Every structure is written in C-alpha cells, then in structure tokens.
C-alpha cells in the first residue's frame, strides 16, 4: 500500500490504493489494511488521508471502498463521504464507489480544494455583515448627510444578508 502513495494539492491530500492484485500477491486479508489510512495521517502537511481498496467484483462494475481521515479541522471528511452516499463524522468517514480511479481522484482533489475556500468565504461574509452593521454608529454627525449615510449602510447590510441567505 505504501508503494502506491500519492500526494495532491501541495500535500493536503495523501492517498493510496490497494488493488485486488495487491491482496492476491501478498496473501493478505482485506482487514489487514485497516490501520494503513491512519499511518497516512501522520505524513507532514496532510489534511486528508485516504485509502482506496478495490473490492471483489459484484456484477459488471467493480467497487472500491474509500476510507478518509482528517488530521485537523481544515476539512470535514464526512461531507466528502456524504456527497458519494457514504457517511461518518468530521474526522473519519467513508463510502463505496464504482467511479474509475481518475474520476475518484479528481473528485477528492476538488473537495479538498473547495472546503477551505468555503470556510474563508463564510468568514469573510460574516466579517462584512459585522462591518456594515457597525457603519451607522461611526457615521459623522453632519445633519441630513448622516441620515443618507445611515440609509445607505442599512441598504448595504440588507444586500449582504440577502447574499448570505442565498448562499445557504
């Protein structure tokens, strides 16, 4: 399993793949691979460790079992697993798939890229709402202009809130 380790997204995603041939050649049982994903978590810079195991063919399409582990709070692996019909919790999750290897890797890479960007965008959105909410209190007391400034700030706060509501 360690000979197949690949790193993606500057090392944020550390992934390995165990094929049916790997199990046949070593005589290993599938259960022997359970701890491998936890070893991948210890690779420096890894945010998500993934172990992909080929399962015995069931019909026309061969299935893969994907085990995901997060090393910290940057990525919620349960969201990744749920997007493919699986489950788990924030730091340990999994799913089964018939996706070809290249498509599976592209999906995982996309998720690892997207989640941190969403967190930053959400944080910036909340900061904007806070900033706009405080604008009227800091407006200069210059008579009629102040009222116009306050109305403009309230209108801006409403537009930001509507944008956040649409994003949810």
C-alpha positions as MATLAB code, in Angstrom:
seq = 'XXXXXXXXXXXXXXXXXXXXXXXXXXXXXXXXXXXXXXXXXXXXXXXXXXXXXXXXXXXXXXXXXXXXXXXXXXXXXXXXXXXXXXXXXXXXXXXXXXXXXXXXXXXXXXXXXXXXXXXXXXXXXXXXXXXXXXXXXXXXXXXXXXXXXXXXXXXXXXXXXXXXXXXX';
ca = [
       0.000    0.000    0.000;
       2.835    2.419    0.722;
       4.340    1.987   -2.759;
       1.161    3.499   -4.242;
       1.070    6.628   -2.038;
       0.428    9.833   -3.966;
       0.167   13.379   -2.667;
      -2.037   16.039   -4.207;
      -2.854   19.705   -3.624;
       0.557   20.542   -2.234;
       0.390   17.553    0.105;
      -3.020   18.325    1.627;
      -4.397   15.060    0.210;
      -2.355   11.903    0.796;
      -3.886    8.931   -0.984;
      -3.047    5.285   -1.582;
      -4.747    2.487   -3.486;
      -4.794   -1.245   -2.765;
      -5.774   -3.318   -5.762;
      -7.115   -6.874   -5.871;
      -3.684   -7.903   -7.160;
      -2.058   -6.392   -4.053;
      -4.200   -8.634   -1.858;
      -3.618  -11.711   -4.055;
       0.162  -11.223   -4.299;
       0.628  -10.782   -0.556;
      -1.999  -13.265    0.560;
      -3.279  -10.551    2.881;
      -6.849  -10.333    4.047;
      -8.684   -7.038    3.433;
      -8.883   -6.446    7.191;
      -5.057   -6.156    7.342;
      -5.294   -2.801    5.585;
      -7.494   -1.108    8.199;
      -4.699    0.785   10.002;
      -2.965    1.972    6.831;
      -5.065    5.128    6.460;
      -4.095    6.162    9.995;
      -0.403    5.928    9.071;
      -1.045    8.246    6.108;
      -2.440   10.865    8.504;
       0.991   11.204   10.084;
       2.578   12.414    6.818;
       3.592   16.045    7.358;
       1.270   18.589    5.734;
      -1.579   16.119    5.207;
      -5.084   17.447    5.845;
      -6.894   14.383    4.434;
      -5.566   10.823    4.259;
      -7.345    8.383    2.019;
      -7.181    4.642    1.488;
      -8.921    3.233   -1.584;
      -9.397   -0.553   -1.635;
     -10.683   -2.500   -4.589;
     -13.416   -4.922   -3.543;
     -14.251   -8.224   -5.197;
     -16.286   -7.560   -8.337;
     -20.011   -7.603   -7.757;
     -21.644   -7.797  -11.153;
     -20.343   -5.745  -14.074;
     -18.819   -2.845  -12.141;
     -16.007   -3.306   -9.652;
     -16.447   -1.404   -6.416;
     -13.969    0.496   -4.317;
     -14.148    1.226   -0.642;
     -12.794    4.656    0.301;
     -11.709    5.404    3.871;
     -10.981    9.042    4.711;
      -9.328   10.566    7.769;
      -8.858   14.248    8.564;
      -5.812   15.338   10.528;
      -7.418   18.518   11.896;
     -10.434   20.797   11.366;
      -9.494   22.155    7.936;
     -11.546   19.551    6.062;
     -14.760   17.768    7.081;
     -14.366   14.297    5.548;
     -17.973   13.380    6.385;
     -19.122   15.983    3.830;
     -16.946   14.320    1.197;
     -18.309   10.873    2.053;
     -21.944   12.035    2.116;
     -21.534   13.525   -1.379;
     -20.894    9.956   -2.566;
     -23.622    8.303   -0.496;
     -21.413    7.346    2.449;
     -21.161    8.638    5.967;
     -19.088    9.064    9.073;
     -18.079   12.037   11.132;
     -15.884   15.102   10.713;
     -12.543   13.318   11.100;
     -13.313    9.748    9.934;
     -15.658    8.781    7.124;
     -16.004    6.503    4.150;
     -18.008    5.448    1.137;
     -18.156    2.838   -1.612;
     -17.998    3.806   -5.251;
     -17.781    2.496   -8.797;
     -16.033    5.660  -10.018;
     -12.985    4.962  -12.161;
      -9.693    5.776  -10.386;
      -9.044    9.042  -12.281;
     -12.574   10.346  -11.608;
     -12.351    9.386   -7.942;
      -9.045   11.212   -7.547;
     -10.441   14.281   -9.343;
     -13.487   14.265   -7.038;
     -11.349   14.002   -3.885;
      -8.948   16.713   -5.074;
     -11.856   19.036   -5.845;
     -13.348   18.544   -2.379;
     -10.021   19.122   -0.645;
      -9.573   22.359   -2.622;
     -13.136   23.602   -2.155;
     -13.766   23.185    1.568;
     -11.073   25.545    2.889;
     -12.164   28.182    0.347;
     -15.765   27.917    1.574;
     -14.663   28.434    5.172;
     -12.713   31.559    4.219;
     -15.645   32.897    2.158;
     -18.077   32.276    5.017;
     -15.751   34.016    7.446;
     -15.384   36.999    5.126;
     -19.149   37.140    4.660;
     -19.688   37.281    8.416;
     -16.992   39.959    8.769;
     -18.712   42.038    6.073;
     -22.046   41.772    7.864;
     -20.376   42.845   11.116;
     -18.595   45.728    9.384;
     -21.742   47.022    7.694;
     -23.732   46.623   10.913;
     -21.326   48.978   12.658;
     -21.196   51.619    9.906;
     -24.182   53.710   11.117;
     -22.660   54.078   14.589;
     -19.482   55.511   13.118;
     -21.044   57.901   10.615;
     -20.151   61.547   11.146;
     -22.847   63.694   12.725;
     -23.391   66.082    9.859;
     -27.153   66.513    9.782;
     -29.034   65.385    6.659;
     -25.999   63.603    5.212;
     -25.858   61.360    8.241;
     -29.375   60.114    7.572;
     -28.494   59.354    3.945;
     -25.320   57.561    5.075;
     -27.276   55.523    7.594;
     -29.905   54.582    4.976;
     -27.156   53.566    2.541;
     -25.457   51.472    5.231;
     -28.715   49.758    6.157;
     -29.403   49.037    2.486;
     -25.901   47.585    2.095;
     -26.366   45.427    5.200;
     -29.630   44.102    3.745;
     -27.957   43.284    0.389;
     -25.111   41.444    2.146;
     -27.578   39.465    4.291;
     -29.648   38.540    1.215;
     -26.474   37.330   -0.493;
     -25.583   35.187    2.521;
     -29.129   33.797    2.680;
     -28.953   32.812   -0.994;
     -25.574   31.101   -0.421;
     -27.063   28.946    2.337;
];
